[in-house]
Amino acid sequence: MSIYKNQQKGFTLVELLVVIAIIGVLISLLLPAVQQAREAARRMQCSNQMKQLGIAMHNYHDTFLKLPPGNSEIENLGLPRREWGWAPRTLAFMEGSAIYDKIDFSKPSYDRPSSWNNSMMDDPSVVCNYKFVRMVHSQFLCPSNAVGGEPDIEDHFSASWELSQCDYAANIGDYPNQTGVGGVGVTHTGAGNSEVHVRGVIGCRDYSAKFSEIVDGLSNTYLLGEVVGAWSHWQNWGSACFSSTAYPINHRNRDFLNGTLGPTVTDWRENIAFRSFHPGGANFLMCDGSVRFLPETIDGPAYRAGASKAGGEVGSLP
């Protein structure tokens, strides 16, 4: 009988450490690929959400013969401010009728009981517009956005009003915003009969275009583009969500992340740029309903050309 018969086989400590090291290396190699695959899936989901918005916009246009307007307000006429953006108007055309039918568009978006407290959000007996503009609407949020989702103080509302975020902004054109690059467009009548310049398709004050006015071509003109709603007081679901191509795509994203730039009144010219959390660029919904991913390195004149509806610019989008 062999004296080795009862000996048990096993790993030495060195062998175990080598196996652990190999597994660690494999994980480190696979992790970036997994993260890239997840981001690719999120970007595709974001693109699909924008396509659904495009269908809703087209159905709205078929019904009202123009695109949904931006921030509708008539305060200069001595009437109550309505403060309704384009996003709530699309609900009826994208399986959101249950909410749309409860909204009273004849009253301001921030209309609520004087005794309001946030616990009323869960009280079905309380029905008011503010409930719906504070409610999170996930189909208007980019799945790659790591800082969005929670309602926040927006526009000129006081601290007691918080609005839901929106990561898809209407194209108001390439208006230069005093410090960026762009051009002043055609004059349109806005809220209270004031004159506003809108080179894009939806203004920031009560203006929207007809498809027949987009003579540069529906496939060449932006309808919506990605933004990070949490980084701007003028990008929210209920009141207004607009953006300009005055600054490049993803302009100063790093400064927002590290806190150098924020959603304040003094930063408004820069924080309404189109931007996203997708590496290297952002998704844009074109007026024909297609979605394109534009790189942040896109040529400036070509990028701004896509923002004007009747500029006659010669440009080629990637």
Secondary structure, DSSP 8 states (H G I E B T S, - for coil): --TTTT------HHHHHHHHHHHHHHHHHHHHHHHHHHHHHHHHHHHHHHHHHHHHHHHHHHHHSS---SSB--GGGTS----B-STGGGGGGTT-HHHHTT--TTS-TT---TT--GGGGG-TT---HHHHHHS--GGGS-TT-SS-SS-B--TT--TT--B-B-SEEEE-----TTTS------EEE-GGG-EEE--SSB-SSS-B--GGG-TT-GGGSEEEEE--GGG-TTBBSSS-BEEBSSS-TTTTHHHHHHTSS-SSGGGHHHHTB---SSTTEEEEEETTS-EEEEETT--HHHHHHTT-SS--------
